[in-house]
């Protein structure tokens, strides 16, 4: 991983942690925008952080790697991203 990619992952992790720290009660709905499919429930800041990571890390060139990754649906990125409770939990 290059320094640039490490910094981008750090930004995404910061967005995840900030979302979790400010998370509403479990019964409240989380407002989302930008993500689709399996990622439709992600917080807007996490969708934005993932989109920036996707663009800056060459996401369009990831095809054919068996990951099924897309800019709008990080939670459908097999083996690379795990999501739970409206957050990206693992990358």
Phi and psi restraints in degrees (range 20) as a CNS / XPLOR table:
assign (resid 1 and name C) (resid 2 and name N)
       (resid 2 and name CA) (resid 2 and name C) 1.0 -79.2 20.0 2
assign (resid 2 and name N) (resid 2 and name CA)
       (resid 2 and name C) (resid 3 and name N) 1.0 165.0 20.0 2
assign (resid 2 and name C) (resid 3 and name N)
       (resid 3 and name CA) (resid 3 and name C) 1.0 -58.9 20.0 2
assign (resid 3 and name N) (resid 3 and name CA)
       (resid 3 and name C) (resid 4 and name N) 1.0 -40.4 20.0 2
assign (resid 3 and name C) (resid 4 and name N)
       (resid 4 and name CA) (resid 4 and name C) 1.0 -60.7 20.0 2
assign (resid 4 and name N) (resid 4 and name CA)
       (resid 4 and name C) (resid 5 and name N) 1.0 -45.4 20.0 2
assign (resid 4 and name C) (resid 5 and name N)
       (resid 5 and name CA) (resid 5 and name C) 1.0 -65.7 20.0 2
assign (resid 5 and name N) (resid 5 and name CA)
       (resid 5 and name C) (resid 6 and name N) 1.0 -38.9 20.0 2
assign (resid 5 and name C) (resid 6 and name N)
       (resid 6 and name CA) (resid 6 and name C) 1.0 -61.4 20.0 2
assign (resid 6 and name N) (resid 6 and name CA)
       (resid 6 and name C) (resid 7 and name N) 1.0 -41.4 20.0 2
assign (resid 6 and name C) (resid 7 and name N)
       (resid 7 and name CA) (resid 7 and name C) 1.0 -65.0 20.0 2
assign (resid 7 and name N) (resid 7 and name CA)
       (resid 7 and name C) (resid 8 and name N) 1.0 -40.3 20.0 2
assign (resid 7 and name C) (resid 8 and name N)
       (resid 8 and name CA) (resid 8 and name C) 1.0 -65.3 20.0 2
assign (resid 8 and name N) (resid 8 and name CA)
       (resid 8 and name C) (resid 9 and name N) 1.0 -41.5 20.0 2
assign (resid 8 and name C) (resid 9 and name N)
       (resid 9 and name CA) (resid 9 and name C) 1.0 -62.8 20.0 2
assign (resid 9 and name N) (resid 9 and name CA)
       (resid 9 and name C) (resid 10 and name N) 1.0 -40.5 20.0 2
assign (resid 9 and name C) (resid 10 and name N)
       (resid 10 and name CA) (resid 10 and name C) 1.0 -59.8 20.0 2
assign (resid 10 and name N) (resid 10 and name CA)
       (resid 10 and name C) (resid 11 and name N) 1.0 -41.0 20.0 2
assign (resid 10 and name C) (resid 11 and name N)
       (resid 11 and name CA) (resid 11 and name C) 1.0 -63.5 20.0 2
assign (resid 11 and name N) (resid 11 and name CA)
       (resid 11 and name C) (resid 12 and name N) 1.0 -41.0 20.0 2
assign (resid 11 and name C) (resid 12 and name N)
       (resid 12 and name CA) (resid 12 and name C) 1.0 -66.0 20.0 2
assign (resid 12 and name N) (resid 12 and name CA)
       (resid 12 and name C) (resid 13 and name N) 1.0 -42.7 20.0 2
assign (resid 12 and name C) (resid 13 and name N)
       (resid 13 and name CA) (resid 13 and name C) 1.0 -62.7 20.0 2
assign (resid 13 and name N) (resid 13 and name CA)
       (resid 13 and name C) (resid 14 and name N) 1.0 -41.9 20.0 2
assign (resid 13 and name C) (resid 14 and name N)
       (resid 14 and name CA) (resid 14 and name C) 1.0 -59.1 20.0 2
assign (resid 14 and name N) (resid 14 and name CA)
       (resid 14 and name C) (resid 15 and name N) 1.0 -41.3 20.0 2
assign (resid 14 and name C) (resid 15 and name N)
       (resid 15 and name CA) (resid 15 and name C) 1.0 -64.4 20.0 2
assign (resid 15 and name N) (resid 15 and name CA)
       (resid 15 and name C) (resid 16 and name N) 1.0 -40.7 20.0 2
assign (resid 15 and name C) (resid 16 and name N)
       (resid 16 and name CA) (resid 16 and name C) 1.0 -63.3 20.0 2
assign (resid 16 and name N) (resid 16 and name CA)
       (resid 16 and name C) (resid 17 and name N) 1.0 -47.4 20.0 2
assign (resid 16 and name C) (resid 17 and name N)
       (resid 17 and name CA) (resid 17 and name C) 1.0 -64.3 20.0 2
assign (resid 17 and name N) (resid 17 and name CA)
       (resid 17 and name C) (resid 18 and name N) 1.0 -39.3 20.0 2
assign (resid 17 and name C) (resid 18 and name N)
       (resid 18 and name CA) (resid 18 and name C) 1.0 -64.7 20.0 2
assign (resid 18 and name N) (resid 18 and name CA)
       (resid 18 and name C) (resid 19 and name N) 1.0 -39.1 20.0 2
assign (resid 18 and name C) (resid 19 and name N)
       (resid 19 and name CA) (resid 19 and name C) 1.0 -65.5 20.0 2
assign (resid 19 and name N) (resid 19 and name CA)
       (resid 19 and name C) (resid 20 and name N) 1.0 -43.8 20.0 2
assign (resid 19 and name C) (resid 20 and name N)
       (resid 20 and name CA) (resid 20 and name C) 1.0 -65.6 20.0 2
assign (resid 20 and name N) (resid 20 and name CA)
       (resid 20 and name C) (resid 21 and name N) 1.0 -38.2 20.0 2
assign (resid 20 and name C) (resid 21 and name N)
       (resid 21 and name CA) (resid 21 and name C) 1.0 -66.3 20.0 2
assign (resid 21 and name N) (resid 21 and name CA)
       (resid 21 and name C) (resid 22 and name N) 1.0 -33.2 20.0 2
assign (resid 21 and name C) (resid 22 and name N)
       (resid 22 and name CA) (resid 22 and name C) 1.0 -100.0 20.0 2
assign (resid 22 and name N) (resid 22 and name CA)
       (resid 22 and name C) (resid 23 and name N) 1.0 11.4 20.0 2
assign (resid 22 and name C) (resid 23 and name N)
       (resid 23 and name CA) (resid 23 and name C) 1.0 -62.2 20.0 2
assign (resid 23 and name N) (resid 23 and name CA)
       (resid 23 and name C) (resid 24 and name N) 1.0 136.8 20.0 2
assign (resid 23 and name C) (resid 24 and name N)
       (resid 24 and name CA) (resid 24 and name C) 1.0 -72.4 20.0 2
assign (resid 24 and name N) (resid 24 and name CA)
       (resid 24 and name C) (resid 25 and name N) 1.0 172.8 20.0 2
assign (resid 24 and name C) (resid 25 and name N)
       (resid 25 and name CA) (resid 25 and name C) 1.0 -53.3 20.0 2
assign (resid 25 and name N) (resid 25 and name CA)
       (resid 25 and name C) (resid 26 and name N) 1.0 150.4 20.0 2
assign (resid 25 and name C) (resid 26 and name N)
       (resid 26 and name CA) (resid 26 and name C) 1.0 -55.7 20.0 2
assign (resid 26 and name N) (resid 26 and name CA)
       (resid 26 and name C) (resid 27 and name N) 1.0 -28.4 20.0 2
assign (resid 26 and name C) (resid 27 and name N)
       (resid 27 and name CA) (resid 27 and name C) 1.0 -83.0 20.0 2
assign (resid 27 and name N) (resid 27 and name CA)
       (resid 27 and name C) (resid 28 and name N) 1.0 -13.1 20.0 2
assign (resid 27 and name C) (resid 28 and name N)
       (resid 28 and name CA) (resid 28 and name C) 1.0 -82.6 20.0 2
assign (resid 28 and name N) (resid 28 and name CA)
       (resid 28 and name C) (resid 29 and name N) 1.0 148.9 20.0 2
assign (resid 28 and name C) (resid 29 and name N)
       (resid 29 and name CA) (resid 29 and name C) 1.0 -78.8 20.0 2
assign (resid 29 and name N) (resid 29 and name CA)
       (resid 29 and name C) (resid 30 and name N) 1.0 145.5 20.0 2
assign (resid 29 and name C) (resid 30 and name N)
       (resid 30 and name CA) (resid 30 and name C) 1.0 -100.9 20.0 2
assign (resid 30 and name N) (resid 30 and name CA)
       (resid 30 and name C) (resid 31 and name N) 1.0 128.0 20.0 2
assign (resid 30 and name C) (resid 31 and name N)
       (resid 31 and name CA) (resid 31 and name C) 1.0 -73.9 20.0 2
assign (resid 31 and name N) (resid 31 and name CA)
       (resid 31 and name C) (resid 32 and name N) 1.0 130.6 20.0 2
assign (resid 31 and name C) (resid 32 and name N)
       (resid 32 and name CA) (resid 32 and name C) 1.0 -131.3 20.0 2
assign (resid 32 and name N) (resid 32 and name CA)
       (resid 32 and name C) (resid 33 and name N) 1.0 155.5 20.0 2
assign (resid 32 and name C) (resid 33 and name N)
       (resid 33 and name CA) (resid 33 and name C) 1.0 -152.9 20.0 2
assign (resid 33 and name N) (resid 33 and name CA)
       (resid 33 and name C) (resid 34 and name N) 1.0 152.6 20.0 2
assign (resid 33 and name C) (resid 34 and name N)
       (resid 34 and name CA) (resid 34 and name C) 1.0 95.8 20.0 2
assign (resid 34 and name N) (resid 34 and name CA)
       (resid 34 and name C) (resid 35 and name N) 1.0 -33.9 20.0 2
assign (resid 34 and name C) (resid 35 and name N)
       (resid 35 and name CA) (resid 35 and name C) 1.0 -100.0 20.0 2
assign (resid 35 and name N) (resid 35 and name CA)
       (resid 35 and name C) (resid 36 and name N) 1.0 155.6 20.0 2
assign (resid 35 and name C) (resid 36 and name N)
       (resid 36 and name CA) (resid 36 and name C) 1.0 -129.4 20.0 2
assign (resid 36 and name N) (resid 36 and name CA)
       (resid 36 and name C) (resid 37 and name N) 1.0 177.1 20.0 2
assign (resid 36 and name C) (resid 37 and name N)
       (resid 37 and name CA) (resid 37 and name C) 1.0 58.0 20.0 2
assign (resid 37 and name N) (resid 37 and name CA)
       (resid 37 and name C) (resid 38 and name N) 1.0 -132.7 20.0 2
assign (resid 37 and name C) (resid 38 and name N)
       (resid 38 and name CA) (resid 38 and name C) 1.0 -63.5 20.0 2
assign (resid 38 and name N) (resid 38 and name CA)
       (resid 38 and name C) (resid 39 and name N) 1.0 -15.9 20.0 2
assign (resid 38 and name C) (resid 39 and name N)
       (resid 39 and name CA) (resid 39 and name C) 1.0 -101.3 20.0 2
assign (resid 39 and name N) (resid 39 and name CA)
       (resid 39 and name C) (resid 40 and name N) 1.0 6.4 20.0 2
assign (resid 39 and name C) (resid 40 and name N)
       (resid 40 and name CA) (resid 40 and name C) 1.0 -58.6 20.0 2
assign (resid 40 and name N) (resid 40 and name CA)
       (resid 40 and name C) (resid 41 and name N) 1.0 -24.3 20.0 2
assign (resid 40 and name C) (resid 41 and name N)
       (resid 41 and name CA) (resid 41 and name C) 1.0 -90.4 20.0 2
assign (resid 41 and name N) (resid 41 and name CA)
       (resid 41 and name C) (resid 42 and name N) 1.0 1.1 20.0 2
assign (resid 41 and name C) (resid 42 and name N)
       (resid 42 and name CA) (resid 42 and name C) 1.0 -71.1 20.0 2
assign (resid 42 and name N) (resid 42 and name CA)
       (resid 42 and name C) (resid 43 and name N) 1.0 148.8 20.0 2
assign (resid 42 and name C) (resid 43 and name N)
       (resid 43 and name CA) (resid 43 and name C) 1.0 -64.3 20.0 2
assign (resid 43 and name N) (resid 43 and name CA)
       (resid 43 and name C) (resid 44 and name N) 1.0 147.5 20.0 2
assign (resid 43 and name C) (resid 44 and name N)
       (resid 44 and name CA) (resid 44 and name C) 1.0 -57.0 20.0 2
assign (resid 44 and name N) (resid 44 and name CA)
       (resid 44 and name C) (resid 45 and name N) 1.0 -39.4 20.0 2
assign (resid 44 and name C) (resid 45 and name N)
       (resid 45 and name CA) (resid 45 and name C) 1.0 -67.7 20.0 2
assign (resid 45 and name N) (resid 45 and name CA)
       (resid 45 and name C) (resid 46 and name N) 1.0 -31.7 20.0 2
assign (resid 45 and name C) (resid 46 and name N)
       (resid 46 and name CA) (resid 46 and name C) 1.0 -72.1 20.0 2
assign (resid 46 and name N) (resid 46 and name CA)
       (resid 46 and name C) (resid 47 and name N) 1.0 -38.3 20.0 2
assign (resid 46 and name C) (resid 47 and name N)
       (resid 47 and name CA) (resid 47 and name C) 1.0 -61.3 20.0 2
assign (resid 47 and name N) (resid 47 and name CA)
       (resid 47 and name C) (resid 48 and name N) 1.0 -43.2 20.0 2
assign (resid 47 and name C) (resid 48 and name N)
       (resid 48 and name CA) (resid 48 and name C) 1.0 -65.3 20.0 2
assign (resid 48 and name N) (resid 48 and name CA)
       (resid 48 and name C) (resid 49 and name N) 1.0 -42.8 20.0 2
assign (resid 48 and name C) (resid 49 and name N)
       (resid 49 and name CA) (resid 49 and name C) 1.0 -65.0 20.0 2
assign (resid 49 and name N) (resid 49 and name CA)
       (resid 49 and name C) (resid 50 and name N) 1.0 -42.4 20.0 2
assign (resid 49 and name C) (resid 50 and name N)
       (resid 50 and name CA) (resid 50 and name C) 1.0 -61.9 20.0 2
assign (resid 50 and name N) (resid 50 and name CA)
       (resid 50 and name C) (resid 51 and name N) 1.0 -44.1 20.0 2
assign (resid 50 and name C) (resid 51 and name N)
       (resid 51 and name CA) (resid 51 and name C) 1.0 -60.0 20.0 2
assign (resid 51 and name N) (resid 51 and name CA)
       (resid 51 and name C) (resid 52 and name N) 1.0 -41.0 20.0 2
assign (resid 51 and name C) (resid 52 and name N)
       (resid 52 and name CA) (resid 52 and name C) 1.0 -66.1 20.0 2
assign (resid 52 and name N) (resid 52 and name CA)
       (resid 52 and name C) (resid 53 and name N) 1.0 -45.1 20.0 2
assign (resid 52 and name C) (resid 53 and name N)
       (resid 53 and name CA) (resid 53 and name C) 1.0 -58.7 20.0 2
assign (resid 53 and name N) (resid 53 and name CA)
       (resid 53 and name C) (resid 54 and name N) 1.0 -46.4 20.0 2
assign (resid 53 and name C) (resid 54 and name N)
       (resid 54 and name CA) (resid 54 and name C) 1.0 -55.4 20.0 2
assign (resid 54 and name N) (resid 54 and name CA)
       (resid 54 and name C) (resid 55 and name N) 1.0 -50.1 20.0 2
assign (resid 54 and name C) (resid 55 and name N)
       (resid 55 and name CA) (resid 55 and name C) 1.0 -64.2 20.0 2
assign (resid 55 and name N) (resid 55 and name CA)
       (resid 55 and name C) (resid 56 and name N) 1.0 -49.3 20.0 2
assign (resid 55 and name C) (resid 56 and name N)
       (resid 56 and name CA) (resid 56 and name C) 1.0 -72.8 20.0 2
assign (resid 56 and name N) (resid 56 and name CA)
       (resid 56 and name C) (resid 57 and name N) 1.0 -24.0 20.0 2
assign (resid 56 and name C) (resid 57 and name N)
       (resid 57 and name CA) (resid 57 and name C) 1.0 -97.6 20.0 2
assign (resid 57 and name N) (resid 57 and name CA)
       (resid 57 and name C) (resid 58 and name N) 1.0 9.2 20.0 2
assign (resid 57 and name C) (resid 58 and name N)
       (resid 58 and name CA) (resid 58 and name C) 1.0 79.2 20.0 2
assign (resid 58 and name N) (resid 58 and name CA)
       (resid 58 and name C) (resid 59 and name N) 1.0 29.3 20.0 2
assign (resid 58 and name C) (resid 59 and name N)
       (resid 59 and name CA) (resid 59 and name C) 1.0 -46.0 20.0 2
assign (resid 59 and name N) (resid 59 and name CA)
       (resid 59 and name C) (resid 60 and name N) 1.0 -42.2 20.0 2
assign (resid 59 and name C) (resid 60 and name N)
       (resid 60 and name CA) (resid 60 and name C) 1.0 -60.2 20.0 2
assign (resid 60 and name N) (resid 60 and name CA)
       (resid 60 and name C) (resid 61 and name N) 1.0 -20.0 20.0 2
assign (resid 60 and name C) (resid 61 and name N)
       (resid 61 and name CA) (resid 61 and name C) 1.0 -93.9 20.0 2
assign (resid 61 and name N) (resid 61 and name CA)
       (resid 61 and name C) (resid 62 and name N) 1.0 4.2 20.0 2
assign (resid 61 and name C) (resid 62 and name N)
       (resid 62 and name CA) (resid 62 and name C) 1.0 -80.1 20.0 2
assign (resid 62 and name N) (resid 62 and name CA)
       (resid 62 and name C) (resid 63 and name N) 1.0 -7.3 20.0 2
assign (resid 62 and name C) (resid 63 and name N)
       (resid 63 and name CA) (resid 63 and name C) 1.0 -53.2 20.0 2
assign (resid 63 and name N) (resid 63 and name CA)
       (resid 63 and name C) (resid 64 and name N) 1.0 150.2 20.0 2
assign (resid 63 and name C) (resid 64 and name N)
       (resid 64 and name CA) (resid 64 and name C) 1.0 79.0 20.0 2
assign (resid 64 and name N) (resid 64 and name CA)
       (resid 64 and name C) (resid 65 and name N) 1.0 6.5 20.0 2
assign (resid 64 and name C) (resid 65 and name N)
       (resid 65 and name CA) (resid 65 and name C) 1.0 -96.5 20.0 2
assign (resid 65 and name N) (resid 65 and name CA)
       (resid 65 and name C) (resid 66 and name N) 1.0 5.2 20.0 2
assign (resid 65 and name C) (resid 66 and name N)
       (resid 66 and name CA) (resid 66 and name C) 1.0 75.4 20.0 2
assign (resid 66 and name N) (resid 66 and name CA)
       (resid 66 and name C) (resid 67 and name N) 1.0 14.2 20.0 2
assign (resid 66 and name C) (resid 67 and name N)
       (resid 67 and name CA) (resid 67 and name C) 1.0 -94.4 20.0 2
assign (resid 67 and name N) (resid 67 and name CA)
       (resid 67 and name C) (resid 68 and name N) 1.0 -23.5 20.0 2
assign (resid 67 and name C) (resid 68 and name N)
       (resid 68 and name CA) (resid 68 and name C) 1.0 59.2 20.0 2
assign (resid 68 and name N) (resid 68 and name CA)
       (resid 68 and name C) (resid 69 and name N) 1.0 28.8 20.0 2
assign (resid 68 and name C) (resid 69 and name N)
       (resid 69 and name CA) (resid 69 and name C) 1.0 -78.0 20.0 2
assign (resid 69 and name N) (resid 69 and name CA)
       (resid 69 and name C) (resid 70 and name N) 1.0 144.2 20.0 2
assign (resid 69 and name C) (resid 70 and name N)
       (resid 70 and name CA) (resid 70 and name C) 1.0 -143.2 20.0 2
assign (resid 70 and name N) (resid 70 and name CA)
       (resid 70 and name C) (resid 71 and name N) 1.0 159.3 20.0 2
assign (resid 70 and name C) (resid 71 and name N)
       (resid 71 and name CA) (resid 71 and name C) 1.0 -64.6 20.0 2
assign (resid 71 and name N) (resid 71 and name CA)
       (resid 71 and name C) (resid 72 and name N) 1.0 -33.9 20.0 2
assign (resid 71 and name C) (resid 72 and name N)
       (resid 72 and name CA) (resid 72 and name C) 1.0 -94.7 20.0 2
assign (resid 72 and name N) (resid 72 and name CA)
       (resid 72 and name C) (resid 73 and name N) 1.0 -4.9 20.0 2
assign (resid 72 and name C) (resid 73 and name N)
       (resid 73 and name CA) (resid 73 and name C) 1.0 -141.7 20.0 2
assign (resid 73 and name N) (resid 73 and name CA)
       (resid 73 and name C) (resid 74 and name N) 1.0 68.3 20.0 2
assign (resid 73 and name C) (resid 74 and name N)
       (resid 74 and name CA) (resid 74 and name C) 1.0 -62.5 20.0 2
assign (resid 74 and name N) (resid 74 and name CA)
       (resid 74 and name C) (resid 75 and name N) 1.0 -30.4 20.0 2
assign (resid 74 and name C) (resid 75 and name N)
       (resid 75 and name CA) (resid 75 and name C) 1.0 -69.6 20.0 2
assign (resid 75 and name N) (resid 75 and name CA)
       (resid 75 and name C) (resid 76 and name N) 1.0 -12.3 20.0 2
assign (resid 75 and name C) (resid 76 and name N)
       (resid 76 and name CA) (resid 76 and name C) 1.0 -95.6 20.0 2
assign (resid 76 and name N) (resid 76 and name CA)
       (resid 76 and name C) (resid 77 and name N) 1.0 9.1 20.0 2
assign (resid 76 and name C) (resid 77 and name N)
       (resid 77 and name CA) (resid 77 and name C) 1.0 -79.4 20.0 2
assign (resid 77 and name N) (resid 77 and name CA)
       (resid 77 and name C) (resid 78 and name N) 1.0 90.8 20.0 2
assign (resid 77 and name C) (resid 78 and name N)
       (resid 78 and name CA) (resid 78 and name C) 1.0 -55.7 20.0 2
assign (resid 78 and name N) (resid 78 and name CA)
       (resid 78 and name C) (resid 79 and name N) 1.0 135.3 20.0 2
assign (resid 78 and name C) (resid 79 and name N)
       (resid 79 and name CA) (resid 79 and name C) 1.0 68.7 20.0 2
assign (resid 79 and name N) (resid 79 and name CA)
       (resid 79 and name C) (resid 80 and name N) 1.0 -10.5 20.0 2
assign (resid 79 and name C) (resid 80 and name N)
       (resid 80 and name CA) (resid 80 and name C) 1.0 -108.5 20.0 2
assign (resid 80 and name N) (resid 80 and name CA)
       (resid 80 and name C) (resid 81 and name N) 1.0 -33.8 20.0 2
assign (resid 80 and name C) (resid 81 and name N)
       (resid 81 and name CA) (resid 81 and name C) 1.0 -133.4 20.0 2
assign (resid 81 and name N) (resid 81 and name CA)
       (resid 81 and name C) (resid 82 and name N) 1.0 135.7 20.0 2
assign (resid 81 and name C) (resid 82 and name N)
       (resid 82 and name CA) (resid 82 and name C) 1.0 -120.3 20.0 2
assign (resid 82 and name N) (resid 82 and name CA)
       (resid 82 and name C) (resid 83 and name N) 1.0 140.0 20.0 2
assign (resid 82 and name C) (resid 83 and name N)
       (resid 83 and name CA) (resid 83 and name C) 1.0 -126.9 20.0 2
assign (resid 83 and name N) (resid 83 and name CA)
       (resid 83 and name C) (resid 84 and name N) 1.0 149.3 20.0 2
assign (resid 83 and name C) (resid 84 and name N)
       (resid 84 and name CA) (resid 84 and name C) 1.0 -158.8 20.0 2
assign (resid 84 and name N) (resid 84 and name CA)
       (resid 84 and name C) (resid 85 and name N) 1.0 137.2 20.0 2
assign (resid 84 and name C) (resid 85 and name N)
       (resid 85 and name CA) (resid 85 and name C) 1.0 58.6 20.0 2
assign (resid 85 and name N) (resid 85 and name CA)
       (resid 85 and name C) (resid 86 and name N) 1.0 34.6 20.0 2
assign (resid 85 and name C) (resid 86 and name N)
       (resid 86 and name CA) (resid 86 and name C) 1.0 80.4 20.0 2
assign (resid 86 and name N) (resid 86 and name CA)
       (resid 86 and name C) (resid 87 and name N) 1.0 16.1 20.0 2
assign (resid 86 and name C) (resid 87 and name N)
       (resid 87 and name CA) (resid 87 and name C) 1.0 -137.2 20.0 2
assign (resid 87 and name N) (resid 87 and name CA)
       (resid 87 and name C) (resid 88 and name N) 1.0 150.7 20.0 2
assign (resid 87 and name C) (resid 88 and name N)
       (resid 88 and name CA) (resid 88 and name C) 1.0 -76.9 20.0 2
assign (resid 88 and name N) (resid 88 and name CA)
       (resid 88 and name C) (resid 89 and name N) 1.0 122.3 20.0 2
assign (resid 88 and name C) (resid 89 and name N)
       (resid 89 and name CA) (resid 89 and name C) 1.0 -104.7 20.0 2
assign (resid 89 and name N) (resid 89 and name CA)
       (resid 89 and name C) (resid 90 and name N) 1.0 -26.1 20.0 2
assign (resid 89 and name C) (resid 90 and name N)
       (resid 90 and name CA) (resid 90 and name C) 1.0 -147.2 20.0 2
assign (resid 90 and name N) (resid 90 and name CA)
       (resid 90 and name C) (resid 91 and name N) 1.0 141.8 20.0 2
